[in-house]
Amino acid sequence: MSPRVRPGRPGRNARGAAALVVTALILGAGLAALCLGTPVVPPTDLPGLLTGGGDDPRVAVVVGQLRLPRVVLALLAGACLGAAGLVLQEALRNPLAVPEMLGVSAGAALGVAVPLVLSLSLPALLVPSLALVGAALGGALTLAAAGFGRSPSAVLLTGAAVTAALQAALLVVMVMADQLSLQIIYRYLLGSLSARTWEHVGGVWPWLVLAVPALVLCAPVLSVLRLGDDDASALGVRVRRARLMALGVVVVLIAPVVAVCGPVAWVGFLAPQIARRLDPTGHAVRWLPWSIAWGAAIVLVADLPARLALAPVETPVGAWTALVGVPVGLLLLRSGRGSERRRTGPVPRKDGPPGTVPLPRVPAEAVRDTSREETR
């Protein structure tokens, strides 16, 4: 008697291995971020330094007030970007939908750059609010031009046009800036975690706490929107309202990250792709934790070469995420389509559209005989 095969077990094993991998990446990258640099800190000295002890108080300040908040901010920013990317891609049913192409990131960047050029002295806690206003205006302009979410493809194409317009406005603002402000804006637009402290962390985590309940409520609706607008409407979902709600969640997630770190590119594209590859038959509720975890790991790992590759000069973390995220994401898209074709197999087209049952062919002699009987 042949043993019974359980088809679900390999998937659970793969997800367990992926959980170990992403946990090891986060722990290893976090430990390296705390230990490497100038000065180099042995891992055995970290507990004493993080609790305020240690022989040299300057090293304790470097580890506890500079490196540790940078690690925490990288994790928070990556988690927000990964979640926002998945929400957008599922709401618009397009794996290429990212915040950078929908006017959200460009609007938030414009909201931060204008006060900087005008030399307005604002408190640090007010900067995320300006980014939130800019992101909301960019997203609202995209939806208004696209008919408030009637068509997902129209939203994506209109968002690309709105992003180009906002970036042009940002270039006009940069022309008006002096040399110092121009350098600050340039580094900010590439996305950077340099010189970030606990004050900057305080500008991100309250918005993330605010967005968590919205994500919990939004994820099941996204799974229904994936079926299509007609099927989702038949199941009782108000499609346009759900799409507007999804964009509102994305604004709350993206705006504080862009305000503090700048637009860190392509994390919202790459993290959901990895999440789908780990569970190809899943849905948004199951993909959301994976997208959050991989987004956090990507930003934290990318910050290591940004800080250490050309030391003592720091490079923007957004340059590294774009450099690695674009080719890896395209490879994941290509391999995902190939595996889907192998899983579904070729679809016959000569007998009708996909999913239809071919009708039996009636011989021509039977048709002729029937016509003769009718004439008689």
Buried (B, 14 or more C-beta within 10 A) or exposed (E): EEEEEEEEEEBEEEBEEBBEEBEEBBEBBBEBBBBBBEEEBEEEBBEBBBEEEBEEEEBBEBBBEBBBBBBBBBBBBBBBBBBBBBBBBBBBBBBEBBBBBBBBBBBBBBBBBBBBBEEEEEEEEEBBBBBBBBBBBBBBBBBEBBEBBEEBEBBBBBBBBBBEBBBEBBEEBBEEBEEEBBEBBEBBBBBBBBEBBEEBBBBBBEBBEEBEEBBEEBBEBBBBBBBEBEEBBEEEBEBBEBBBBBBBBBBBBBBBBBBBBBBBBBBBBBBBBBBBBBBEEBBBEBBBBBBBBBBBBBBBBBBBBBBBEEEEEBBBBBBBBBBBBBEBBEEBBEEBEEEEEEEEEEEEEEEEEEEEEEEEEEEEEEEEEEEEEEEE
